[in-house]
Amino acid sequence: MANNSHAMKKINLLIACVVILLAVPSCGGYGDYGDYGNSGGLSEDIQNIIPDDMVKVVKDLGMKIYEGNTPPSLSGTFLASPLVLKNSNIPDDDNGEEYDDLMFTLRNYNSEARTISLDADWGGETSSTLRSYLSGSGNNFSIFVEVYVSEGQSTCKSVDIYSGTVTSTGIKNFYYSFIIVDDYGDPYDNWAEPGDARVFYDKDGSTPKTGAPKAVSIVAPVSKGNGRGGN
């Protein structure tokens, strides 16, 4: 994904055949460094998206995930900058280095179903209308997105997680992560390995609301050395 010769790194995206499986509403999640237990504090529905052991992977890498079935209302366009790699279990990743800014738009919040639509723009590459599912309570939230990405005859499943605390001006303590959940045997050696994950955070602690979102089109990150691939 990252070019280690540059301080600012970019996650490259490539238009691909994308199948987004829509997860059912979530009822729970990890609290901030809570205990796991048998179910990990996650609803059965979210466990169908991402198994407990993979939630543990991103949490152990420093990802904040908030539990609860009363997430706060979310809407608007937000800018995470500077976005920094907090931790990774992928060889040759450099923790602490800055990546391109992440701009994302949240809309169509549904408190009963705990669903939301998410559009993202990272370094000029975009993803659109990813229907996503919420957990959280008070002002704390986590958004889980299940994505299937195809390149030729090769398919990869990953889960993205967005977490933070809603404020009057945006989001504070914003974290973003993704983890490869299944590479379906990876017959063409396109993907990182299942369980490979990266965790990012907004270094200055403030992810403010910003201007109108850009026009976006459906895309997905692919390939080793790019997007959700390894180095």
LOSE-967126 format. One line per 3 residues: number of its first residue (from 0); their letters; for each residue x, z, y of N, C-alpha, C. Coordinates in steps of 0.1 Angstrom, whole numbers, m for minus. Atoms other than C-alpha are relative to their C-alpha. Example, Ala and Ser with C-alpha at 12.3 -4.5 7.8 and 13.67 -1.06 7.14 Angstrom:
# residues 2
0> as> 9 0 m12 123 78 m45 9 0 12 ~ m9 0 m11 137 71 m11 m8 8 11
//
This chain:
# residues 231
0> man> 8 0 m12 0 0 0 8 0 12 ~ m7 m2 m12 26 10 25 13 m7 m1 ~ m13 5 m1 57 m7 37 9 11 5
3> nsh> m8 m12 m3 83 21 36 10 m2 11 ~ m10 3 m10 105 3 61 m6 2 14 ~ 7 m2 m13 80 10 89 m5 14 1
6> amk> 6 m13 m2 70 43 104 m15 0 0 ~ 15 1 1 35 31 110 m3 m9 m12 ~ 3 8 12 20 19 78 m14 m4 0
9> kin> 13 6 0 m10 m2 71 m5 m1 m14 ~ 6 3 13 m33 m2 41 m7 m14 1 ~ 5 14 m1 m39 m39 36 m13 m1 m8
12> lli> 12 2 7 m73 m50 26 m2 m15 m2 ~ 2 14 3 m84 m83 10 m15 m2 m4 ~ 14 3 4 m119 m98 8 m1 m2 m15
15> acv> 0 1 15 m129 m94 m28 m15 1 m4 ~ 13 m2 6 m159 m93 m51 m2 15 m2 ~ 1 m14 0 m171 m58 m45 m14 4 m5
18> vil> 13 m6 5 m198 m39 m65 0 14 4 ~ 1 m13 m4 m208 m7 m49 m11 7 m8 ~ 10 m8 7 m225 17 m73 m5 11 8
21> lav> 5 m10 m9 m248 39 m53 m2 13 m8 ~ 1 m13 7 m244 75 m64 m13 7 5 ~ 12 m7 m4 m275 97 m64 4 12 9
24> psc> m4 m10 m10 m277 125 m37 8 12 m7 ~ m8 m11 5 m252 153 m41 m6 13 5 ~ 5 m14 m3 m261 190 m42 11 9 2
27> ggy> m10 m10 m2 m227 205 m41 13 m6 2 ~ m13 5 m2 m190 202 m37 10 11 m1 ~ m9 m11 m1 m158 222 m35 m1 6 14
30> gdy> m2 m7 m12 m157 248 m9 15 m1 4 ~ m14 1 m5 m125 251 11 9 10 m8 ~ m8 m8 9 m102 263 m17 m7 10 m8
33> gdy> 8 m9 9 m129 278 m38 4 m2 m15 ~ m3 1 14 m127 284 m75 m7 m12 m7 ~ 5 12 7 m134 256 m100 m12 3 m9
36> gns> 10 m3 10 m154 271 m129 m2 m13 m8 ~ 3 11 9 m169 248 m155 m4 m13 7 ~ 5 11 m7 m187 225 m131 7 m4 12
39> ggl> m7 3 m13 m163 227 m102 m8 2 12 ~ 8 m2 m12 m191 237 m79 m7 m13 5 ~ 6 12 m3 m203 201 m79 m13 m3 m8
42> sed> 12 3 8 m237 188 m89 3 m9 m11 ~ m1 9 11 m241 169 m121 1 m15 5 ~ 0 13 m6 m247 138 m100 13 m4 5
45> iqn> m13 3 m5 m214 140 m82 10 0 m11 ~ m10 0 11 m196 148 m114 m1 m14 m7 ~ 1 13 5 m210 114 m126 8 m10 7
48> iip> m8 9 m8 m191 98 m98 15 2 m2 ~ m14 m4 1 m159 117 m100 1 13 m9 ~ m1 m12 8 m149 141 m128 7 11 6
51> ddm> m5 m12 m5 m139 176 m122 16 0 1 ~ m15 0 0 m102 170 m131 5 m8 11 ~ m5 8 m11 m99 143 m105 m4 6 14
54> vkv> 3 m7 m12 m116 164 m78 12 11 2 ~ m11 m10 m1 m89 190 m87 13 m7 5 ~ m12 7 m4 m62 164 m82 0 m1 15
57> vkd> m1 2 m14 m72 156 m46 0 13 7 ~ 0 m13 m6 m79 192 m38 15 6 m1 ~ m14 m5 1 m44 202 m51 10 m7 9
60> lgm> m8 7 m9 m30 175 m29 m3 4 15 ~ 3 m5 m14 m45 193 1 m13 m5 6 ~ 12 5 m5 m79 176 4 m10 11 2
63> kiy> 11 m9 m2 m107 197 19 m13 m6 m4 ~ 13 5 4 m140 193 2 m10 12 1 ~ 10 m11 m3 m171 213 13 m12 m2 m9
66> egn> 11 0 9 m199 223 m10 m13 3 9 ~ 13 m3 m6 m236 228 m2 m10 m11 1 ~ 10 11 0 m269 209 0 m7 m1 14
69> tpp> 5 1 m14 m274 213 38 10 m5 10 ~ m11 6 m9 m248 190 54 m6 m2 14 ~ 5 2 m14 m250 186 92 m3 m15 2
72> sls> 3 14 m4 m265 155 108 13 m7 6 ~ m12 8 m4 m239 128 114 m4 m14 5 ~ 2 14 m5 m240 96 135 10 m3 11
75> gtf> m10 4 m10 m217 76 157 12 m6 m6 ~ m13 7 4 m183 59 156 11 10 4 ~ m11 m10 m1 m152 81 152 13 m7 m2
78> las> m14 5 1 m115 75 156 9 10 m4 ~ m11 m10 6 m89 93 134 13 m6 4 ~ m13 4 m6 m56 90 153 7 12 6
81> plv> m8 8 10 m28 96 145 m4 5 m14 ~ 3 m3 14 m37 94 108 13 1 m8 ~ m13 m4 6 m9 110 87 m3 2 m15
84> lkn> 1 m3 15 m3 110 49 4 14 m2 ~ m3 m15 3 m6 147 40 7 1 m13 ~ m6 m2 14 2 143 3 m4 m12 m9
87> sni> 3 11 9 3 118 m25 7 3 m13 ~ m7 m1 13 11 117 m62 5 m13 m5 ~ m5 13 3 22 81 m60 15 m1 3
90> pdd> m14 0 m3 59 75 m63 4 m8 12 ~ m5 7 m12 78 65 m32 m8 1 13 ~ 7 m3 m12 51 76 m8 7 10 8
93> dng> m8 m9 m9 65 94 22 m10 9 8 ~ 9 m10 m7 44 125 32 5 2 14 ~ m3 m2 m14 42 130 69 1 m12 9
96> eey> m1 12 m7 44 94 79 m14 m4 6 ~ 12 4 m6 18 79 102 m5 m14 m5 ~ 6 13 4 m6 51 92 m8 m5 12
99> ddl> 9 6 m11 m28 28 113 m12 9 1 ~ 12 m7 m3 m58 44 130 m11 m4 m9 ~ 12 3 8 m90 47 110 m12 2 9
102> mft> 12 m1 m8 m122 40 129 m12 m2 m10 ~ 11 1 9 m155 46 110 m13 4 7 ~ 13 m3 m6 m192 46 119 m9 6 m11
105> lrn> 10 m7 9 m218 69 103 m14 m3 6 ~ 14 3 m4 m255 59 105 m9 2 m11 ~ 11 m1 10 m288 61 87 1 13 m8
108> yns> 0 m13 7 m284 98 79 m14 4 m5 ~ 13 m4 6 m311 111 56 2 14 m6 ~ m3 m14 4 m312 149 53 m7 3 m13
111> ear> 7 m3 13 m337 149 24 8 m6 m12 ~ m7 7 11 m318 124 2 15 3 1 ~ m14 m3 m3 m284 135 17 8 m13 m2
114> tis> m7 13 0 m274 99 21 4 m4 14 ~ m4 5 m13 m256 81 49 7 m14 m2 ~ m8 12 1 m242 46 56 13 1 8
117> lda> m14 m2 m6 m205 43 64 6 m14 2 ~ m8 12 m2 m186 14 80 13 4 5 ~ m14 m4 m4 m148 16 83 8 m12 4
120> dwg> m10 10 m5 m121 m3 101 14 7 0 ~ m13 m6 1 m85 5 91 10 m11 3 ~ m11 9 m4 m57 m14 109 m5 m14 1
123> get> 6 13 m2 m81 m43 117 m7 m6 m12 ~ 7 4 12 m94 m46 81 m12 9 m1 ~ 13 m8 m1 m130 m35 75 m7 1 m13
126> sst> 10 m1 11 m156 m23 51 m13 3 6 ~ 13 m1 m7 m193 m23 58 m11 4 m9 ~ 12 m4 6 m225 m7 48 2 6 m14
129> lrs> m2 m7 12 m211 15 21 m10 12 0 ~ 9 m12 0 m240 38 13 7 11 m7 ~ m8 m11 4 m226 72 8 m8 13 m1
132> yls> 8 m12 3 m237 107 m2 8 12 4 ~ m5 m11 m7 m232 140 14 m1 13 m7 ~ 1 m14 3 m225 176 6 5 8 12
135> gsg> m4 m8 m11 m218 205 29 m10 10 5 ~ 10 m10 m6 m234 233 50 6 4 14 ~ m4 m3 m13 m234 245 85 5 m13 7
138> nnf> m6 12 m7 m211 221 105 10 m7 m9 ~ m10 6 9 m189 213 75 m7 m11 m10 ~ 5 10 8 m194 181 55 11 m7 m9
141> sif> m9 9 7 m179 159 28 m9 m12 m4 ~ 7 12 4 m190 123 21 8 m6 m11 ~ m6 6 12 m184 108 m13 m5 m15 m1
144> vev> 3 14 1 m182 70 m17 6 m5 m13 ~ m4 6 12 m180 53 m51 1 m15 2 ~ m2 14 m2 m165 18 m50 6 m7 m12
147> yvs> m5 9 10 m159 m9 m76 6 m12 7 ~ m7 11 m6 m133 m35 m66 5 m10 m11 ~ m4 10 10 m126 m67 m85 10 m10 7
150> egq> m9 10 m4 m97 m91 m82 1 m9 m13 ~ 1 9 11 m102 m121 m105 m8 6 m11 ~ 7 m7 11 m111 m106 m139 4 14 m2
153> stc> m5 m14 0 m96 m72 m131 m9 8 9 ~ 8 m9 m8 m117 m43 m119 6 14 0 ~ m5 m14 m2 m109 m9 m105 m11 8 6
156> ksv> 10 m10 m6 m131 21 m97 8 10 8 ~ m6 m10 m7 m121 44 m69 m11 8 7 ~ 9 m9 m8 m138 73 m50 7 4 13
159> diy> m4 m4 m14 m133 78 m12 m7 13 4 ~ 6 m12 m5 m139 112 3 4 2 15 ~ m2 m3 m15 m143 120 41 m5 14 2
162> sgt> 4 m14 m3 m144 156 52 3 5 14 ~ m3 m6 m13 m145 176 84 m11 9 5 ~ 9 m9 m7 m164 198 108 m5 m6 12
165> vts> 7 7 m12 m189 184 133 2 9 12 ~ m1 m7 m13 m183 194 170 m9 m7 10 ~ 8 7 m10 m200 185 202 6 m13 5
168> tgi> m7 12 m5 m174 158 209 4 m9 m12 ~ m3 8 11 m169 145 174 2 8 m13 ~ m3 m7 12 m152 159 143 14 7 1
171> knf> m13 m6 0 m124 184 139 4 2 m14 ~ m6 m2 13 m100 189 110 m5 m10 m10 ~ 4 11 8 m108 155 96 10 m3 m11
174> yys> m8 4 12 m95 146 61 m6 m12 m6 ~ 4 12 7 m97 114 42 9 m1 m13 ~ m8 2 12 m87 107 6 m6 m11 m9
177> fii> 6 8 11 m91 82 m22 8 3 m13 ~ m6 m1 13 m84 84 m59 m4 m11 m9 ~ 4 10 10 m83 58 m86 m6 8 m12
180> vdd> 7 m7 11 m109 69 m112 1 m7 m13 ~ m1 7 12 m107 41 m137 5 m14 3 ~ m5 13 m2 m87 9 m140 m4 m9 m11
183> ygd> 5 8 12 m104 m3 m172 11 m7 m7 ~ m11 5 8 m71 m8 m189 9 m9 8 ~ m8 8 m10 m57 m29 m160 8 m10 m8
186> pyd> m8 10 8 m48 m59 m182 9 m9 8 ~ m9 8 m8 m32 m77 m153 9 8 9 ~ m9 m9 m7 m13 m47 m139 m2 m1 15
189> nwa> 4 1 m15 m31 m49 m105 0 13 7 ~ 4 m12 m7 m39 m13 m98 10 12 m2 ~ m6 m12 2 m24 21 m94 m6 7 m12
192> epg> 5 m6 12 m30 45 m123 m12 9 2 ~ 11 m10 m2 m62 66 m128 6 13 3 ~ m5 m13 m5 m56 99 m111 10 m1 11
195> dar> m9 1 m12 m33 84 m85 m8 1 13 ~ 8 m3 m11 m44 96 m51 8 2 12 ~ m7 m2 m13 m35 98 m14 m10 8 8
198> vfy> 8 m8 m9 m48 124 11 6 m2 14 ~ m3 2 m14 m47 118 49 m7 10 8 ~ 7 m9 m10 m55 139 79 3 m5 14
201> dkd> m2 3 m14 m59 135 116 9 10 6 ~ m11 m10 m3 m27 151 129 m4 9 12 ~ 2 m8 m12 m40 163 163 m13 9 m2
204> gst> 11 m9 3 m70 180 147 m14 m4 6 ~ 12 4 m7 m96 161 168 m2 m15 m3 ~ 5 14 3 m115 129 157 m12 m2 8
207> pkt> 11 1 m9 m136 121 187 m9 m12 m3 ~ 9 12 0 m166 98 190 7 m10 10 ~ m6 11 m8 m155 65 205 m11 m10 3
210> gap> 10 10 m5 m171 33 217 m7 m7 m12 ~ 8 7 10 m193 8 199 9 m6 m11 ~ m8 5 12 m181 m3 164 2 m15 1
213> kav> m2 14 1 m166 m37 158 m10 m6 m10 ~ 7 7 11 m185 m63 138 9 1 m12 ~ m7 m2 13 m176 m58 102 m5 m9 m11
216> siv> 4 8 12 m178 m77 69 4 8 m12 ~ m3 m7 13 m177 m65 33 13 m4 m5 ~ m13 2 5 m142 m62 21 4 11 m9
219> apv> m5 m11 8 m122 m41 m3 15 m1 m2 ~ m15 0 2 m86 m30 m8 3 m3 m15 ~ m4 3 14 m69 m44 m39 15 m1 m2
222> skg> m14 3 4 m36 m49 m57 10 11 1 ~ m12 m8 m1 m5 m30 m65 8 m4 12 ~ m7 3 m12 15 m27 m34 m9 m2 13
225> ngr> 9 2 m10 m16 m31 m13 m12 10 m2 ~ 13 m8 2 m48 m10 m7 2 11 m10 ~ 0 m11 9 m54 12 m37 10 m2 m11
228> ggn> m10 2 10 m25 m2 m57 12 10 2 ~ m12 m8 m2 8 16 m62 10 m6 9 ~ m11 6 m8 41 9 m44 7 m11 m8
//
